[in-house]
């Protein structure tokens, strides 16, 4: 019987790809480089840690760019992303965001455990070390200055990414470029403001539970803002190249979902850590 290349189903059977194996090797090299660097371990008598770390990091970046380029090509018109495949991708993105939510649950759990149960019998000396929350001697940030500004920046970026999505659905390419450009700019502005805030913190990461929980929660969120900004910047470039249409823009849709998730998490951080956590010993 004659063979035909016509696809008879709605599913995506992935072609053999080198990127999973290469990504694993690059990540392993980067991990080895981190260990060598942090432990200052020599290799053949030489401090090779930073070089191994840099090589692994560049390898990871190369694999990411190459792999995502392949996925972008598969998602193009006439590609492999049928409606069934797109639905599966949506389920996958929802589960990914749910897993990210659980990361923040851990940071909030640690923060409130230390704040609400300072005399927990498992750690009977904690109340002697901390007293009230925040611990005495900790000068917290005034929530109504830079933290409030960052909140307004993220809330505004949530409106601009929604504007971009609506423009995408209406086929308004100019509106998409303008709104996405504003969103990327606001994301960068948030990161700059957070770095400025960290540089003026009156407390450090180590030495007490307040600093550890504060920087883990807000810093982990800041990392997510950076990733989301890169995600949206890639979508901006793809829109500039004309790769999105009103009916095919799954990559941008996922970036918008991710950005709204980042916005919501920040509202909880602002309310719990900056406002509620400012306490009576904030120094104001």
Secondary structure, 3 states (H helix, E strand, C coil): CCCCCCCCCCCCCCCCCCHHHHHHHHHHHHHHHHHHHHCCCCECCECCHHHHHHHHHHHHHHHHHHHHHHHHHHCCCCCCCCHHHHHHHHHHHHHHHHHHHHHHHHHHHHHHHHHHCCCCHHHCCHHHHHCCCCCCCCCCCCCCCHHHHHHHHHHHHHHHHHHHHHHHHCCCHHHHHHHHHHHHHHHHHHHHHHHHHHHCCCCCCCCCHHHHHHHHHHHHHHHHHHHHHHHHHHHHHHHHCCCCECCECHHHHHHHHHHHHHHHHHHHHHHHHHHHHHCCCCCC
